[in-house]
Each structure stands twice: as C-alpha cells, then as structure tokens.
Amino acid sequence: MAIREFEPEGAVKPSSIEVDSYERDLFAYRQVEIPSNLQANFVYDSNSNCIYAGYAARGLSEDETGWLIQKMTWDSRGNCTSRRIAIETTWTDYLTADYA
C-alpha cells in the first residue's frame, strides 16, 4: 500500500501546525487540547449544564480580545448536542459573539 503525501485543500499553503498535526500513517489529523495554563470562565444553565466555556491566556482581562469561547447546547436528557466556537473575542461579549 502506498503512503499518500499530505495534500492540503484550497489555494492557501497549510501552516506548520497543520502539517505537523497530520498523521500520514493514519490519514487523519490529531486533535489538540486546550493548554492547562489558561484561565477559564464558565456559565451554567438552571440544570447545571455548562453553556459557555471561555479560555484565554493568564492575565488577559475579560474585556480584551483573545478569548476562545465554546457555546454548548443540551437536550432535555442532559446530553450535549452541539458545541460551537468563537475565537478572538472578549469574554464580556460571550452572549453576542459570532459562533461557528
């Protein structure tokens, strides 16, 4: 079986992080975890489900751009049904951030 080379999609050359995270033997990308040295903020609903989780470099204020915020939705049985992410936003704007 021939090993396929990394073939980026689109016209933009992939970053070194994208190239390094590609596992040629598995034809897959590695997932990257959020570093543990970040500060984090959380918002919970009335059922104690986390609906917003925000991460930023330690020392970044809540009104400075640079937060990664996750927005989760939950079904009536307490199962997380979706997770959308907003990047380069402020924690104070978590309600109005652009989640993709």
C-alpha positions as CSV (number, residue, x, y, z in Angstrom):
1,M,0.0,0.0,0.0
2,A,1.4,3.4,-1.0
3,I,1.5,6.1,1.6
4,R,-0.2,9.3,0.4
5,E,1.5,12.6,0.9
6,F,-0.1,15.4,2.8
7,E,-2.4,17.2,0.3
8,P,-3.7,20.5,1.5
9,E,-7.1,21.6,0.3
10,G,-7.5,25.0,-1.3
11,A,-5.0,27.6,-2.5
12,V,-3.5,28.5,0.8
13,K,-0.4,26.7,2.0
14,P,-1.0,24.9,5.3
15,S,0.6,26.2,8.5
16,S,3.4,24.2,10.2
17,I,0.9,23.3,12.9
18,E,-1.5,21.9,10.3
19,V,1.3,19.9,8.6
20,D,2.7,18.7,12.0
21,S,-0.7,17.5,13.2
22,Y,-1.3,15.3,10.2
23,E,-0.7,11.6,10.8
24,R,0.4,10.2,7.5
25,D,0.1,6.6,8.6
26,L,-3.5,7.1,9.7
27,F,-4.6,9.6,7.1
28,A,-6.0,11.7,9.9
29,Y,-5.4,14.8,12.0
30,R,-4.5,14.8,15.7
31,Q,-6.8,16.8,17.9
32,V,-5.1,19.5,20.0
33,E,-6.2,20.0,23.6
34,I,-6.6,23.4,25.2
35,P,-3.5,24.1,27.3
36,S,-3.9,23.8,31.0
37,N,-2.1,27.1,31.7
38,L,-5.0,29.2,30.5
39,Q,-7.5,31.0,32.7
40,A,-11.1,29.8,32.2
41,N,-14.6,31.2,32.8
42,F,-17.9,29.2,32.7
43,V,-21.6,30.0,32.6
44,Y,-24.2,27.3,33.6
45,D,-27.9,27.0,32.9
46,S,-30.5,26.2,35.5
47,N,-29.8,22.4,35.1
48,S,-26.1,22.9,35.9
49,N,-25.1,22.3,32.3
50,C,-22.2,24.4,31.1
51,I,-23.4,26.5,28.3
52,Y,-20.4,28.8,27.8
53,A,-16.8,28.0,28.5
54,G,-14.2,30.6,27.8
55,Y,-10.4,30.3,27.7
56,A,-7.6,32.9,27.5
57,A,-4.0,33.5,28.4
58,R,-3.5,34.1,32.0
59,G,-3.7,37.8,32.8
60,L,-5.9,38.7,29.8
61,S,-8.8,40.8,31.1
62,E,-12.4,39.8,30.3
63,D,-12.8,42.8,28.0
64,E,-9.6,42.2,25.9
65,T,-9.8,40.4,22.6
66,G,-8.1,37.0,22.6
67,W,-10.7,34.7,24.2
68,L,-11.7,31.3,22.8
69,I,-15.3,30.7,23.8
70,Q,-17.3,27.5,23.4
71,K,-21.1,27.5,23.4
72,M,-22.8,24.2,24.1
73,T,-26.5,23.2,23.7
74,W,-28.1,20.4,25.7
75,D,-31.2,18.3,25.1
76,S,-33.8,17.6,27.8
77,R,-32.0,14.4,28.9
78,G,-28.8,16.3,29.7
79,N,-26.8,15.3,26.6
80,C,-24.6,17.9,24.9
81,T,-26.0,18.1,21.4
82,S,-23.7,20.8,19.8
83,R,-20.6,22.8,20.6
84,R,-19.8,25.9,18.6
85,I,-16.7,28.1,19.0
86,A,-16.0,31.8,18.8
87,I,-12.4,32.9,18.6
88,E,-10.6,36.2,19.0
89,T,-13.4,37.7,21.0
90,T,-13.8,39.1,24.6
91,W,-15.4,37.2,27.5
92,T,-17.7,40.2,28.1
93,D,-19.2,39.6,24.6
94,Y,-19.9,35.9,25.0
95,L,-23.6,36.4,24.5
96,T,-23.2,38.2,21.2
97,A,-20.0,36.6,19.8
98,D,-20.0,35.0,16.4
99,Y,-20.1,31.2,17.0
100,A,-19.2,29.0,14.1
